Amino acid sequence: MVWGKSYADREGALPFAVSLAAVAAVTALLFYCKLAGIGPHHPIFFYLLPIAAVALIYGSGPATMFALVATPCGAFFLYDPIYSFQVNNRLEIGDLICFTVLALMAVKCSVELLRPAAKIPAVRTRFGRLPIN
């Protein structure tokens, strides 16, 4: 259960559409900042918070798609030369690789936060029985 909805309610195309809309919105905001000259040095990492939010609300599928779509969007719009998937600087290629790995780890950790304690095997073996709330 996430925010009063069962998993069956979250299975449709809506979570994936929201994820793509979030990628577009964050990319547009970062691209505007880049063109205005106030962009950060490593803009790709600004996708991490929305990825975690999508993972907490909709689960791992839409958040994983968000992370995998954000990487080429960042390469195309945010790194020089813009409007090209070619990235000239090796440090920026490292940023993209590091971001992808970090984003997928953030998705996994965010989804684990939602798992009930009763379903985690380590809690049972460590404490013997679960406290009753």
N, C-alpha and C positions, 0 to 999 in steps of 0.2 A: 504494500500500500504506500503510495506516495501522494501526500496532500489530499487524501480522501478519495483517490481514484485507484481502481485495480489496474493491474498490468494490461488487461484486455482493453481498457479504455485508452491506453497510451500506445497501442500497437499500430495505429493507422499511419497515414502519411503526414498528419499534422506535426508530430515532433520533428520529422525530417525537414519539413517546410520551414518550421520555426528556426531550426538549426541553420539552414541555408540563408534565411533572412538575417539572422544574427551575423553570419560570416559577411554578408554584403554590407550590413550597417557598420560593423567594425572596420572593414576594409575601406569603406567610403570615408569614414572619419579619419583614419590614419593617412589615407591618400590626400585628403584635404590638408591635413597638418603638414604633410611632406611638401605639397605644392606651395603652401603659405610660408614655408621655411622654418616652422616651429616643430618639426618632427623629431622624434627621439632617435638616438643612434641605433638602437636595436628594436625596431617597431614590431617585429613579429611576436615578441613576448607579451604584448598587450592583448593578444587573443586568449591568454591562459584563463583569465577570470571569467569571460563568457563561456569558455569550454567547461569550466567547473560548474557554472550555473546550469548549463544545459544538462550536464551529467547528473546533477542533483535533482533536477525537475523531471527529465524525460528518460534518464537511464544511459547505459553505455553505448547503445547503437547510434543514436543521433549525435552524441558527443564525440564518438570516434570518427564519424563522418565529418563533423565540424573540424576536427584536428587535421584530417587528411585533405580536406578542401582548403583550409586556411593556409597550408604550406605553399601550394602553387599560387594562390591569390597573393600572398605576401611576396613571393618571388616575382610575380608579374607586375604588381603595382607599387611595391614599396622599396625595392632594391634596384640600384642603377645597373644597367640601363632599364628605365621603366618601359612598359609595354613589350617586354621580352622575358622569356623564362631563363635567359642566360644571365648568370650572376658573375660579375667580373672578379670580385674580391673573394679570396679564399676564406677569409674570416666570416663573411656573410653566408657562405655556403655552410660553414660550421654552425652559424646561428640557426640556419634552417634545419639542419640535421638535429642539433641539440633541442630545438623547439619541438620537433616532431616526437622525439623520444620523451621529452618532459611532458608534453601534452597527453600522450598515451598513458604515461604513468599517473598523471593527474586525473584522467578519466577513471582509471582503475581504483585509485584511492578514494575518489569522490563517491563512486558506486559502493565501495566497501563501507563507507560511513552510514549508508542507508540499510545495510544488512542487519536484521534483528540479532541480538546477542544470543538467542537460543539456537541459531543456526551456525554459530561459529564453534567448531569443534574444540579449539584451544581453550575456550572459556569453560567448557564442561570438564575437561581433563585437569585444568589448573585449579579450579575451585570446587570440584566435586558436584555441586548442585548450584543451580542458578537462584539468585535472590528473587523473591516474589515482590513485584511492585504493587 
